[in-house]
Amino acid sequence: MPPDPRQAATEALIRRYYDAFNSGDAAGMLDCLAENVVHDVNQGARRVGKAAFAEFSRHMSETYQERLTDIAVMTNPDGTRAAAEFNVHGTYLKTDEGLPPARGQKYQLPAGTFFTVADGTITRVSTYYNLTDWLLQVAGEALARELGQGRP
């Protein structure tokens, strides 16, 4: 039996979303989303709607410069769910509230996102990464010692 065309359409949608992300094209990302998109941020509050997503994207572009590589997209057979695994290469540009001071620190870490798709748009975006790994990269050995993970 041939694959369901919705599966290929969902993979293309997710790749278009990440192409827009890597191009810094916030409007292109928004074009991939449903009006009532649910956005679950790693270690953060749930946001609902395109306006909340757009505000989050604006904040992120002011605070971080990121590029995703090695993006692997997986979809279920009917194209209603997808996941992507990738590597984040970033620079911490501006201090984010509650996080260590930004001094242009570079970081690299693996991450993943789960998606729900309906009617050709993304209705849920849930992103996960290891926050402790990121903190250790941007704050260094002092934080590692504080967390009990540094060298003696």
N, C-alpha and C positions, 0 to 999 in steps of 0.2 A: 504494500500500500504506500503511495507517495506521501511525503510529509505534508502536514496541514500548512497551507500558505500563510496562515496567521502566525505561525512560528517564525517564518522568515521575515514577516513584516515587523514583528516585535523585535527581533534581533536588529533589523535596520533602524528602528526607532531608537533603541538604546544606543547604538553606535552614533547616530545623529546627535543625540543628547551629549555624548562624550566628545564628539568632534566640536560641538559648540562650546563645551567647557574648555577644551584645550585651546580654542581660538579666542577665549575671553568674550564670547558672544552670549551675553546674558539673555538677550531677546530670543536668540535661537534655542536656548535651553527652555525658556518659557513656552515657546511654540510647541514643544514636545509634551507639555503638561496639561492635564485637565484643569478646569477652573477651580475645582474643589480638591486639588491635589493634597495629599497628606504627606508631610515631610518630617521624618524622624531623624534627628541629628544625634550623632554619637555623643553621649553624656549631656544631652541638652533636652530642651522642651520640644514637644510636638508642635508643629506649625501647620495650619490648614489654609489652603487657598494660594492662588498665584501671587497675590500681593505680598503675603508673608514670605513666600519663597523668594520673590524679587528683592525684598528688603534684606533677607539673609544673604543672598548672592552679592548685593551691594557691599554689605559689611565684610564679607569674606574677601572680595576683590581689593578692598582698602587695606585689609589686615594681613593677607597672605597672597603670595604669588605661587600658584601650583600648576604643575603639568603632570598628567597621568600617562603612564606607559604600560606596556605589556597587558593591555586590556583584554580579558577573556570574558565573552558574553555567553551565558547559558540560558535557555528558555525551556519551558515545559511544552509538551506537544501542541496544546491549543493556543499558545501565545499569550495566555492571561497572566503569566508570572515569568519573571526573569531575574537573573543575578549576574553581577559583574565582579570580577576580581581584578585588581590592578595594583601598580606601584605608584605612590605619590612622591614626587620630587618637588620640594617647596622651599620658599624663603619666607621667614617670619618678618613682616615689614613694619607692623605697628602693634603696640601692646594691646592685647585683647583682655577685657575685663576678667579678673580672677586668675590670670595666667602670668607666667614669668615675663619680665620686660623683653621687648623685642629689640634686637640689635643687628638685624639682618642675618640671623642664624639660618643655616641651610639644614634641611632634614629630608630623609627618605624613609618611607615606611609602607608596608603592604596595607591594603584596605579592601573593603567589599561593600557592595550595595545590593539591596533586594528591591525589586520593583513589582508593582501590580499594574496591569495594563487593561484598559477597556476602551472599546470604540476607537482604537488607533491612537490613544493618548495614555500617558503615564498618570496613574491615579494615586500611587504611593511610591515614595523614595525613602528608603531606610539605609543609612550609611553607618558603617562600623569600622573602627581602627583601634589600635592599642594606644590609648592616651598616655599611659606610663612611658611607653617607648618614645613617643613624641616629646614628652616633658624632659626625659633624660637627654634627648638630642638637643633641645633648645636651652635647657638650664644647666646641663653638664653635671660634673662630679659632685658638686655641693648638694644638688637635689638627690642624686643617687645615694649619697651617704644618708641624707635625711630619710629617704625611703627604705634604707637598709639594703640597697642593692649595689652600692658602690664598692670600690676596692678599700680595704682597711687602711 
